[in-house]
Amino acid sequence: MGLYATVFTTPTCGYCTKAVQYLKRLDIPVKKRDITKDPRALAECRRRSGGTAVPVILLKGKTIVGFDKGKIDRILGIG
């Protein structure tokens, strides 16, 4: 399997939408996991980030809490 990102989201999170759009512009497939509808996603989000703030992005084995373009770019080695 190639490079992809998992984004923990909620339906009303504007930064989640921006994060997904940014990753897609970089041609990175995104798997969205809605923590309001998926108890397993909620548990994993809490485990990885220590809370329930979203977005939480999993990318190349790293966890990014919040939509941080700079951190995404650094992880990908761009910018």
PyMOL Python script that loads the backbone (N, CA, C, O; Angstrom):
from pymol import cmd

cmd.read_pdbstr("""\
ATOM      1  N   MET A   1       0.849  -1.188   0.000  1.00  0.00           N
ATOM      2  CA  MET A   1       0.000   0.000   0.000  1.00  0.00           C
ATOM      3  C   MET A   1       0.888   1.243   0.000  1.00  0.00           C
ATOM      4  O   MET A   1       1.902   1.285   0.696  1.00  0.00           O
ATOM      5  N   GLY A   2       0.510   2.238  -0.771  1.00  0.00           N
ATOM      6  CA  GLY A   2       1.292   3.455  -0.881  1.00  0.00           C
ATOM      7  C   GLY A   2       0.992   4.438   0.228  1.00  0.00           C
ATOM      8  O   GLY A   2       0.335   4.114   1.217  1.00  0.00           O
ATOM      9  N   LEU A   3       1.486   5.634   0.040  1.00  0.00           N
ATOM     10  CA  LEU A   3       1.299   6.706   1.012  1.00  0.00           C
ATOM     11  C   LEU A   3      -0.171   7.115   1.065  1.00  0.00           C
ATOM     12  O   LEU A   3      -0.814   7.313   0.034  1.00  0.00           O
ATOM     13  N   TYR A   4      -0.684   7.236   2.277  1.00  0.00           N
ATOM     14  CA  TYR A   4      -2.026   7.763   2.480  1.00  0.00           C
ATOM     15  C   TYR A   4      -2.074   8.393   3.862  1.00  0.00           C
ATOM     16  O   TYR A   4      -1.164   8.204   4.669  1.00  0.00           O
ATOM     17  N   ALA A   5      -3.135   9.141   4.133  1.00  0.00           N
ATOM     18  CA  ALA A   5      -3.314   9.781   5.434  1.00  0.00           C
ATOM     19  C   ALA A   5      -4.650   9.349   6.018  1.00  0.00           C
ATOM     20  O   ALA A   5      -5.622   9.141   5.293  1.00  0.00           O
ATOM     21  N   THR A   6      -4.682   9.218   7.324  1.00  0.00           N
ATOM     22  CA  THR A   6      -5.929   9.023   8.047  1.00  0.00           C
ATOM     23  C   THR A   6      -6.209  10.322   8.791  1.00  0.00           C
ATOM     24  O   THR A   6      -5.331  10.873   9.455  1.00  0.00           O
ATOM     25  N   VAL A   7      -7.447  10.802   8.669  1.00  0.00           N
ATOM     26  CA  VAL A   7      -7.823  12.042   9.351  1.00  0.00           C
ATOM     27  C   VAL A   7      -9.045  11.759  10.222  1.00  0.00           C
ATOM     28  O   VAL A   7     -10.107  11.383   9.725  1.00  0.00           O
ATOM     29  N   PHE A   8      -8.875  11.948  11.527  1.00  0.00           N
ATOM     30  CA  PHE A   8      -9.995  11.829  12.453  1.00  0.00           C
ATOM     31  C   PHE A   8     -10.743  13.150  12.415  1.00  0.00           C
ATOM     32  O   PHE A   8     -10.148  14.219  12.557  1.00  0.00           O
ATOM     33  N   THR A   9     -12.057  13.068  12.219  1.00  0.00           N
ATOM     34  CA  THR A   9     -12.868  14.256  11.954  1.00  0.00           C
ATOM     35  C   THR A   9     -14.151  14.256  12.764  1.00  0.00           C
ATOM     36  O   THR A   9     -14.492  13.284  13.438  1.00  0.00           O
ATOM     37  N   THR A  10     -14.857  15.388  12.675  1.00  0.00           N
ATOM     38  CA  THR A  10     -16.263  15.493  13.069  1.00  0.00           C
ATOM     39  C   THR A  10     -16.967  16.213  11.924  1.00  0.00           C
ATOM     40  O   THR A  10     -16.321  16.911  11.142  1.00  0.00           O
ATOM     41  N   PRO A  11     -18.286  16.048  11.818  1.00  0.00           N
ATOM     42  CA  PRO A  11     -19.006  16.662  10.690  1.00  0.00           C
ATOM     43  C   PRO A  11     -18.939  18.189  10.655  1.00  0.00           C
ATOM     44  O   PRO A  11     -19.075  18.780   9.584  1.00  0.00           O
ATOM     45  N   THR A  12     -18.735  18.833  11.791  1.00  0.00           N
ATOM     46  CA  THR A  12     -18.787  20.299  11.842  1.00  0.00           C
ATOM     47  C   THR A  12     -17.411  20.953  11.897  1.00  0.00           C
ATOM     48  O   THR A  12     -17.315  22.162  12.105  1.00  0.00           O
ATOM     49  N   CYS A  13     -16.355  20.183  11.717  1.00  0.00           N
ATOM     50  CA  CYS A  13     -14.996  20.711  11.872  1.00  0.00           C
ATOM     51  C   CYS A  13     -14.485  21.317  10.564  1.00  0.00           C
ATOM     52  O   CYS A  13     -14.189  20.597   9.610  1.00  0.00           O
ATOM     53  N   GLY A  14     -14.386  22.626  10.531  1.00  0.00           N
ATOM     54  CA  GLY A  14     -13.885  23.318   9.349  1.00  0.00           C
ATOM     55  C   GLY A  14     -12.411  23.032   9.070  1.00  0.00           C
ATOM     56  O   GLY A  14     -12.004  22.917   7.914  1.00  0.00           O
ATOM     57  N   TYR A  15     -11.612  22.918  10.137  1.00  0.00           N
ATOM     58  CA  TYR A  15     -10.191  22.620   9.942  1.00  0.00           C
ATOM     59  C   TYR A  15      -9.992  21.204   9.420  1.00  0.00           C
ATOM     60  O   TYR A  15      -9.027  20.933   8.705  1.00  0.00           O
ATOM     61  N   CYS A  16     -10.895  20.306   9.773  1.00  0.00           N
ATOM     62  CA  CYS A  16     -10.837  18.940   9.222  1.00  0.00           C
ATOM     63  C   CYS A  16     -11.019  18.988   7.705  1.00  0.00           C
ATOM     64  O   CYS A  16     -10.282  18.342   6.961  1.00  0.00           O
ATOM     65  N   THR A  17     -11.992  19.748   7.267  1.00  0.00           N
ATOM     66  CA  THR A  17     -12.249  19.891   5.833  1.00  0.00           C
ATOM     67  C   THR A  17     -11.033  20.483   5.138  1.00  0.00           C
ATOM     68  O   THR A  17     -10.630  20.006   4.077  1.00  0.00           O
ATOM     69  N   LYS A  18     -10.445  21.516   5.729  1.00  0.00           N
ATOM     70  CA  LYS A  18      -9.263  22.145   5.127  1.00  0.00           C
ATOM     71  C   LYS A  18      -8.095  21.167   5.070  1.00  0.00           C
ATOM     72  O   LYS A  18      -7.363  21.137   4.080  1.00  0.00           O
ATOM     73  N   ALA A  19      -7.910  20.367   6.118  1.00  0.00           N
ATOM     74  CA  ALA A  19      -6.819  19.390   6.146  1.00  0.00           C
ATOM     75  C   ALA A  19      -7.004  18.349   5.045  1.00  0.00           C
ATOM     76  O   ALA A  19      -6.059  18.021   4.327  1.00  0.00           O
ATOM     77  N   VAL A  20      -8.221  17.834   4.915  1.00  0.00           N
ATOM     78  CA  VAL A  20      -8.504  16.833   3.879  1.00  0.00           C
ATOM     79  C   VAL A  20      -8.276  17.430   2.497  1.00  0.00           C
ATOM     80  O   VAL A  20      -7.667  16.788   1.641  1.00  0.00           O
ATOM     81  N   GLN A  21      -8.755  18.647   2.269  1.00  0.00           N
ATOM     82  CA  GLN A  21      -8.569  19.301   0.967  1.00  0.00           C
ATOM     83  C   GLN A  21      -7.090  19.500   0.661  1.00  0.00           C
ATOM     84  O   GLN A  21      -6.655  19.281  -0.469  1.00  0.00           O
ATOM     85  N   TYR A  22      -6.313  19.914   1.661  1.00  0.00           N
ATOM     86  CA  TYR A  22      -4.885  20.142   1.461  1.00  0.00           C
ATOM     87  C   TYR A  22      -4.174  18.838   1.098  1.00  0.00           C
ATOM     88  O   TYR A  22      -3.375  18.805   0.162  1.00  0.00           O
ATOM     89  N   LEU A  23      -4.460  17.779   1.827  1.00  0.00           N
ATOM     90  CA  LEU A  23      -3.840  16.482   1.530  1.00  0.00           C
ATOM     91  C   LEU A  23      -4.215  15.994   0.138  1.00  0.00           C
ATOM     92  O   LEU A  23      -3.372  15.460  -0.584  1.00  0.00           O
ATOM     93  N   LYS A  24      -5.466  16.173  -0.238  1.00  0.00           N
ATOM     94  CA  LYS A  24      -5.900  15.753  -1.577  1.00  0.00           C
ATOM     95  C   LYS A  24      -5.213  16.572  -2.663  1.00  0.00           C
ATOM     96  O   LYS A  24      -4.885  16.038  -3.722  1.00  0.00           O
ATOM     97  N   ARG A  25      -4.989  17.872  -2.412  1.00  0.00           N
ATOM     98  CA  ARG A  25      -4.252  18.696  -3.386  1.00  0.00           C
ATOM     99  C   ARG A  25      -2.825  18.180  -3.570  1.00  0.00           C
ATOM    100  O   ARG A  25      -2.229  18.354  -4.633  1.00  0.00           O
ATOM    101  N   LEU A  26      -2.285  17.548  -2.538  1.00  0.00           N
ATOM    102  CA  LEU A  26      -0.952  16.963  -2.617  1.00  0.00           C
ATOM    103  C   LEU A  26      -0.997  15.536  -3.192  1.00  0.00           C
ATOM    104  O   LEU A  26       0.011  14.829  -3.194  1.00  0.00           O
ATOM    105  N   ASP A  27      -2.171  15.125  -3.675  1.00  0.00           N
ATOM    106  CA  ASP A  27      -2.381  13.784  -4.238  1.00  0.00           C
ATOM    107  C   ASP A  27      -2.152  12.675  -3.224  1.00  0.00           C
ATOM    108  O   ASP A  27      -1.666  11.598  -3.571  1.00  0.00           O
ATOM    109  N   ILE A  28      -2.498  12.935  -1.987  1.00  0.00           N
ATOM    110  CA  ILE A  28      -2.409  11.928  -0.936  1.00  0.00           C
ATOM    111  C   ILE A  28      -3.827  11.427  -0.647  1.00  0.00           C
ATOM    112  O   ILE A  28      -4.687  12.206  -0.237  1.00  0.00           O
ATOM    113  N   PRO A  29      -4.072  10.131  -0.859  1.00  0.00           N
ATOM    114  CA  PRO A  29      -5.389   9.586  -0.529  1.00  0.00           C
ATOM    115  C   PRO A  29      -5.666   9.745   0.961  1.00  0.00           C
ATOM    116  O   PRO A  29      -4.768   9.616   1.792  1.00  0.00           O
ATOM    117  N   VAL A  30      -6.920  10.026   1.281  1.00  0.00           N
ATOM    118  CA  VAL A  30      -7.309  10.297   2.662  1.00  0.00           C
ATOM    119  C   VAL A  30      -8.406   9.330   3.091  1.00  0.00           C
ATOM    120  O   VAL A  30      -9.395   9.126   2.387  1.00  0.00           O
ATOM    121  N   LYS A  31      -8.201   8.742   4.269  1.00  0.00           N
ATOM    122  CA  LYS A  31      -9.235   7.942   4.903  1.00  0.00           C
ATOM    123  C   LYS A  31      -9.771   8.769   6.061  1.00  0.00           C
ATOM    124  O   LYS A  31      -9.054   9.025   7.028  1.00  0.00           O
ATOM    125  N   LYS A  32     -11.036   9.191   5.966  1.00  0.00           N
ATOM    126  CA  LYS A  32     -11.648   9.993   7.026  1.00  0.00           C
ATOM    127  C   LYS A  32     -12.322   9.057   8.029  1.00  0.00           C
ATOM    128  O   LYS A  32     -12.978   8.086   7.654  1.00  0.00           O
ATOM    129  N   ARG A  33     -12.144   9.376   9.322  1.00  0.00           N
ATOM    130  CA  ARG A  33     -12.778   8.602  10.391  1.00  0.00           C
ATOM    131  C   ARG A  33     -13.514   9.572  11.305  1.00  0.00           C
ATOM    132  O   ARG A  33     -12.895  10.362  12.017  1.00  0.00           O
ATOM    133  N   ASP A  34     -14.835   9.503  11.277  1.00  0.00           N
ATOM    134  CA  ASP A  34     -15.699  10.405  12.039  1.00  0.00           C
ATOM    135  C   ASP A  34     -15.798   9.906  13.482  1.00  0.00           C
ATOM    136  O   ASP A  34     -16.383   8.855  13.740  1.00  0.00           O
ATOM    137  N   ILE A  35     -15.225  10.663  14.420  1.00  0.00           N
ATOM    138  CA  ILE A  35     -15.212  10.220  15.811  1.00  0.00           C
ATOM    139  C   ILE A  35     -16.579  10.326  16.480  1.00  0.00           C
ATOM    140  O   ILE A  35     -16.769   9.788  17.571  1.00  0.00           O
ATOM    141  N   THR A  36     -17.541  11.014  15.843  1.00  0.00           N
ATOM    142  CA  THR A  36     -18.882  11.110  16.424  1.00  0.00           C
ATOM    143  C   THR A  36     -19.736   9.899  16.077  1.00  0.00           C
ATOM    144  O   THR A  36     -20.765   9.661  16.710  1.00  0.00           O
ATOM    145  N   LYS A  37     -19.313   9.128  15.069  1.00  0.00           N
ATOM    146  CA  LYS A  37     -20.115   7.982  14.626  1.00  0.00           C
ATOM    147  C   LYS A  37     -19.405   6.646  14.802  1.00  0.00           C
ATOM    148  O   LYS A  37     -20.030   5.592  14.690  1.00  0.00           O
ATOM    149  N   ASP A  38     -18.115   6.683  15.074  1.00  0.00           N
ATOM    150  CA  ASP A  38     -17.320   5.464  15.130  1.00  0.00           C
ATOM    151  C   ASP A  38     -16.592   5.386  16.476  1.00  0.00           C
ATOM    152  O   ASP A  38     -15.572   6.050  16.660  1.00  0.00           O
ATOM    153  N   PRO A  39     -17.101   4.584  17.417  1.00  0.00           N
ATOM    154  CA  PRO A  39     -16.474   4.496  18.740  1.00  0.00           C
ATOM    155  C   PRO A  39     -15.008   4.049  18.684  1.00  0.00           C
ATOM    156  O   PRO A  39     -14.203   4.487  19.506  1.00  0.00           O
ATOM    157  N   ARG A  40     -14.660   3.202  17.747  1.00  0.00           N
ATOM    158  CA  ARG A  40     -13.256   2.771  17.612  1.00  0.00           C
ATOM    159  C   ARG A  40     -12.376   3.940  17.166  1.00  0.00           C
ATOM    160  O   ARG A  40     -11.249   4.096  17.638  1.00  0.00           O
ATOM    161  N   ALA A  41     -12.900   4.752  16.259  1.00  0.00           N
ATOM    162  CA  ALA A  41     -12.147   5.932  15.809  1.00  0.00           C
ATOM    163  C   ALA A  41     -11.951   6.898  16.969  1.00  0.00           C
ATOM    164  O   ALA A  41     -10.872   7.467  17.133  1.00  0.00           O
ATOM    165  N   LEU A  42     -12.992   7.082  17.770  1.00  0.00           N
ATOM    166  CA  LEU A  42     -12.887   7.963  18.936  1.00  0.00           C
ATOM    167  C   LEU A  42     -11.813   7.456  19.897  1.00  0.00           C
ATOM    168  O   LEU A  42     -10.990   8.235  20.379  1.00  0.00           O
ATOM    169  N   ALA A  43     -11.821   6.165  20.171  1.00  0.00           N
ATOM    170  CA  ALA A  43     -10.832   5.591  21.085  1.00  0.00           C
ATOM    171  C   ALA A  43      -9.415   5.744  20.526  1.00  0.00           C
ATOM    172  O   ALA A  43      -8.489   6.072  21.268  1.00  0.00           O
ATOM    173  N   GLU A  44      -9.245   5.510  19.233  1.00  0.00           N
ATOM    174  CA  GLU A  44      -7.913   5.639  18.635  1.00  0.00           C
ATOM    175  C   GLU A  44      -7.457   7.099  18.623  1.00  0.00           C
ATOM    176  O   GLU A  44      -6.288   7.391  18.872  1.00  0.00           O
ATOM    177  N   CYS A  45      -8.376   8.003  18.336  1.00  0.00           N
ATOM    178  CA  CYS A  45      -8.062   9.434  18.343  1.00  0.00           C
ATOM    179  C   CYS A  45      -7.576   9.849  19.731  1.00  0.00           C
ATOM    180  O   CYS A  45      -6.572  10.549  19.860  1.00  0.00           O
ATOM    181  N   ARG A  46      -8.289   9.416  20.761  1.00  0.00           N
ATOM    182  CA  ARG A  46      -7.891   9.738  22.145  1.00  0.00           C
ATOM    183  C   ARG A  46      -6.525   9.159  22.472  1.00  0.00           C
ATOM    184  O   ARG A  46      -5.688   9.823  23.083  1.00  0.00           O
ATOM    185  N   ARG A  47      -6.306   7.917  22.062  1.00  0.00           N
ATOM    186  CA  ARG A  47      -5.033   7.249  22.354  1.00  0.00           C
ATOM    187  C   ARG A  47      -3.867   7.963  21.678  1.00  0.00           C
ATOM    188  O   ARG A  47      -2.803   8.125  22.277  1.00  0.00           O
ATOM    189  N   ARG A  48      -4.063   8.383  20.445  1.00  0.00           N
ATOM    190  CA  ARG A  48      -2.975   8.992  19.673  1.00  0.00           C
ATOM    191  C   ARG A  48      -2.721  10.449  20.047  1.00  0.00           C
ATOM    192  O   ARG A  48      -1.584  10.920  19.998  1.00  0.00           O
ATOM    193  N   SER A  49      -3.784  11.161  20.420  1.00  0.00           N
ATOM    194  CA  SER A  49      -3.614  12.603  20.654  1.00  0.00           C
ATOM    195  C   SER A  49      -3.779  13.022  22.107  1.00  0.00           C
ATOM    196  O   SER A  49      -3.419  14.141  22.473  1.00  0.00           O
ATOM    197  N   GLY A  50      -4.314  12.145  22.931  1.00  0.00           N
ATOM    198  CA  GLY A  50      -4.541  12.494  24.320  1.00  0.00           C
ATOM    199  C   GLY A  50      -5.849  13.215  24.563  1.00  0.00           C
ATOM    200  O   GLY A  50      -6.125  13.626  25.690  1.00  0.00           O
ATOM    201  N   GLY A  51      -6.662  13.376  23.530  1.00  0.00           N
ATOM    202  CA  GLY A  51      -7.934  14.080  23.688  1.00  0.00           C
ATOM    203  C   GLY A  51      -8.856  13.821  22.523  1.00  0.00           C
ATOM    204  O   GLY A  51      -8.700  12.843  21.791  1.00  0.00           O
ATOM    205  N   THR A  52      -9.815  14.705  22.358  1.00  0.00           N
ATOM    206  CA  THR A  52     -10.779  14.540  21.271  1.00  0.00           C
ATOM    207  C   THR A  52     -10.789  15.722  20.312  1.00  0.00           C
ATOM    208  O   THR A  52     -11.684  15.828  19.473  1.00  0.00           O
ATOM    209  N   ALA A  53      -9.812  16.608  20.424  1.00  0.00           N
ATOM    210  CA  ALA A  53      -9.728  17.721  19.479  1.00  0.00           C
ATOM    211  C   ALA A  53      -9.392  17.173  18.098  1.00  0.00           C
ATOM    212  O   ALA A  53      -8.550  16.285  17.962  1.00  0.00           O
ATOM    213  N   VAL A  54     -10.045  17.701  17.091  1.00  0.00           N
ATOM    214  CA  VAL A  54      -9.798  17.279  15.714  1.00  0.00           C
ATOM    215  C   VAL A  54      -9.454  18.494  14.872  1.00  0.00           C
ATOM    216  O   VAL A  54      -9.786  19.613  15.265  1.00  0.00           O
ATOM    217  N   PRO A  55      -8.811  18.323  13.743  1.00  0.00           N
ATOM    218  CA  PRO A  55      -8.413  17.050  13.163  1.00  0.00           C
ATOM    219  C   PRO A  55      -7.176  16.464  13.842  1.00  0.00           C
ATOM    220  O   PRO A  55      -6.334  17.178  14.385  1.00  0.00           O
ATOM    221  N   VAL A  56      -7.106  15.158  13.787  1.00  0.00           N
ATOM    222  CA  VAL A  56      -5.897  14.427  14.124  1.00  0.00           C
ATOM    223  C   VAL A  56      -5.524  13.679  12.850  1.00  0.00           C
ATOM    224  O   VAL A  56      -6.320  12.911  12.311  1.00  0.00           O
ATOM    225  N   ILE A  57      -4.310  13.914  12.381  1.00  0.00           N
ATOM    226  CA  ILE A  57      -3.864  13.373  11.096  1.00  0.00           C
ATOM    227  C   ILE A  57      -2.754  12.360  11.342  1.00  0.00           C
ATOM    228  O   ILE A  57      -1.789  12.646  12.050  1.00  0.00           O
ATOM    229  N   LEU A  58      -2.894  11.186  10.761  1.00  0.00           N
ATOM    230  CA  LEU A  58      -1.851  10.169  10.800  1.00  0.00           C
ATOM    231  C   LEU A  58      -1.211  10.144   9.426  1.00  0.00           C
ATOM    232  O   LEU A  58      -1.881   9.913   8.419  1.00  0.00           O
ATOM    233  N   LEU A  59       0.102  10.385   9.392  1.00  0.00           N
ATOM    234  CA  LEU A  59       0.807  10.493   8.124  1.00  0.00           C
ATOM    235  C   LEU A  59       2.233   9.982   8.291  1.00  0.00           C
ATOM    236  O   LEU A  59       2.995  10.496   9.110  1.00  0.00           O
ATOM    237  N   LYS A  60       2.579   8.985   7.523  1.00  0.00           N
ATOM    238  CA  LYS A  60       3.933   8.409   7.553  1.00  0.00           C
ATOM    239  C   LYS A  60       4.377   8.045   8.968  1.00  0.00           C
ATOM    240  O   LYS A  60       5.519   8.291   9.355  1.00  0.00           O
ATOM    241  N   GLY A  61       3.460   7.459   9.730  1.00  0.00           N
ATOM    242  CA  GLY A  61       3.794   7.020  11.072  1.00  0.00           C
ATOM    243  C   GLY A  61       3.823   8.122  12.117  1.00  0.00           C
ATOM    244  O   GLY A  61       4.158   7.869  13.275  1.00  0.00           O
ATOM    245  N   LYS A  62       3.479   9.326  11.729  1.00  0.00           N
ATOM    246  CA  LYS A  62       3.477  10.482  12.649  1.00  0.00           C
ATOM    247  C   LYS A  62       2.049  10.901  12.940  1.00  0.00           C
ATOM    248  O   LYS A  62       1.153  10.704  12.119  1.00  0.00           O
ATOM    249  N   THR A  63       1.840  11.484  14.126  1.00  0.00           N
ATOM    250  CA  THR A  63       0.537  12.013  14.518  1.00  0.00           C
ATOM    251  C   THR A  63       0.618  13.524  14.560  1.00  0.00           C
ATOM    252  O   THR A  63       1.480  14.093  15.230  1.00  0.00           O
ATOM    253  N   ILE A  64      -0.281  14.170  13.842  1.00  0.00           N
ATOM    254  CA  ILE A  64      -0.357  15.630  13.810  1.00  0.00           C
ATOM    255  C   ILE A  64      -1.696  16.029  14.425  1.00  0.00           C
ATOM    256  O   ILE A  64      -2.752  15.630  13.934  1.00  0.00           O
ATOM    257  N   VAL A  65      -1.653  16.812  15.496  1.00  0.00           N
ATOM    258  CA  VAL A  65      -2.881  17.282  16.124  1.00  0.00           C
ATOM    259  C   VAL A  65      -3.147  18.685  15.612  1.00  0.00           C
ATOM    260  O   VAL A  65      -2.333  19.589  15.801  1.00  0.00           O
ATOM    261  N   GLY A  66      -4.286  18.863  14.965  1.00  0.00           N
ATOM    262  CA  GLY A  66      -4.630  20.141  14.351  1.00  0.00           C
ATOM    263  C   GLY A  66      -4.177  20.176  12.901  1.00  0.00           C
ATOM    264  O   GLY A  66      -3.387  19.337  12.468  1.00  0.00           O
ATOM    265  N   PHE A  67      -4.677  21.146  12.157  1.00  0.00           N
ATOM    266  CA  PHE A  67      -4.286  21.313  10.757  1.00  0.00           C
ATOM    267  C   PHE A  67      -3.040  22.181  10.724  1.00  0.00           C
ATOM    268  O   PHE A  67      -3.123  23.408  10.777  1.00  0.00           O
ATOM    269  N   ASP A  68      -1.884  21.534  10.636  1.00  0.00           N
ATOM    270  CA  ASP A  68      -0.591  22.208  10.653  1.00  0.00           C
ATOM    271  C   ASP A  68       0.111  21.931   9.320  1.00  0.00           C
ATOM    272  O   ASP A  68       0.810  20.930   9.164  1.00  0.00           O
ATOM    273  N   LYS A  69      -0.094  22.854   8.353  1.00  0.00           N
ATOM    274  CA  LYS A  69       0.493  22.667   7.022  1.00  0.00           C
ATOM    275  C   LYS A  69       2.000  22.517   7.083  1.00  0.00           C
ATOM    276  O   LYS A  69       2.570  21.692   6.369  1.00  0.00           O
ATOM    277  N   GLY A  70       2.650  23.301   7.922  1.00  0.00           N
ATOM    278  CA  GLY A  70       4.099  23.238   8.035  1.00  0.00           C
ATOM    279  C   GLY A  70       4.570  21.859   8.469  1.00  0.00           C
ATOM    280  O   GLY A  70       5.539  21.328   7.927  1.00  0.00           O
ATOM    281  N   LYS A  71       3.894  21.290   9.434  1.00  0.00           N
ATOM    282  CA  LYS A  71       4.273  19.956   9.921  1.00  0.00           C
ATOM    283  C   LYS A  71       4.000  18.903   8.850  1.00  0.00           C
ATOM    284  O   LYS A  71       4.806  17.992   8.656  1.00  0.00           O
ATOM    285  N   ILE A  72       2.878  19.022   8.160  1.00  0.00           N
ATOM    286  CA  ILE A  72       2.588  18.085   7.057  1.00  0.00           C
ATOM    287  C   ILE A  72       3.690  18.167   6.019  1.00  0.00           C
ATOM    288  O   ILE A  72       4.207  17.145   5.571  1.00  0.00           O
ATOM    289  N   ASP A  73       4.049  19.391   5.637  1.00  0.00           N
ATOM    290  CA  ASP A  73       5.090  19.580   4.622  1.00  0.00           C
ATOM    291  C   ASP A  73       6.431  19.008   5.079  1.00  0.00           C
ATOM    292  O   ASP A  73       7.137  18.376   4.293  1.00  0.00           O
ATOM    293  N   ARG A  74       6.781  19.229   6.341  1.00  0.00           N
ATOM    294  CA  ARG A  74       8.038  18.685   6.861  1.00  0.00           C
ATOM    295  C   ARG A  74       8.056  17.162   6.828  1.00  0.00           C
ATOM    296  O   ARG A  74       9.055  16.554   6.441  1.00  0.00           O
ATOM    297  N   ILE A  75       6.956  16.555   7.232  1.00  0.00           N
ATOM    298  CA  ILE A  75       6.863  15.092   7.224  1.00  0.00           C
ATOM    299  C   ILE A  75       7.006  14.560   5.811  1.00  0.00           C
ATOM    300  O   ILE A  75       7.611  13.510   5.592  1.00  0.00           O
ATOM    301  N   LEU A  76       6.450  15.287   4.851  1.00  0.00           N
ATOM    302  CA  LEU A  76       6.519  14.859   3.447  1.00  0.00           C
ATOM    303  C   LEU A  76       7.808  15.280   2.760  1.00  0.00           C
ATOM    304  O   LEU A  76       8.092  14.842   1.645  1.00  0.00           O
ATOM    305  N   GLY A  77       8.593  16.135   3.425  1.00  0.00           N
ATOM    306  CA  GLY A  77       9.844  16.602   2.826  1.00  0.00           C
ATOM    307  C   GLY A  77       9.656  17.588   1.693  1.00  0.00           C
ATOM    308  O   GLY A  77      10.441  17.626   0.746  1.00  0.00           O
ATOM    309  N   ILE A  78       8.576  18.407   1.804  1.00  0.00           N
ATOM    310  CA  ILE A  78       8.317  19.423   0.776  1.00  0.00           C
ATOM    311  C   ILE A  78       8.338  20.808   1.423  1.00  0.00           C
ATOM    312  O   ILE A  78       8.358  20.942   2.647  1.00  0.00           O
ATOM    313  N   GLY A  79       8.333  21.822   0.578  1.00  0.00           N
ATOM    314  CA  GLY A  79       8.254  23.194   1.072  1.00  0.00           C
ATOM    315  C   GLY A  79       9.485  23.703   1.575  1.00  0.00           C
ATOM    316  O   GLY A  79       9.543  24.849   2.020  1.00  0.00           O
TER     317      GLY A  79
END
""", "prot")
cmd.dss("prot")
cmd.show_as("cartoon", "prot")
cmd.util.cbc("prot")
cmd.orient("prot")
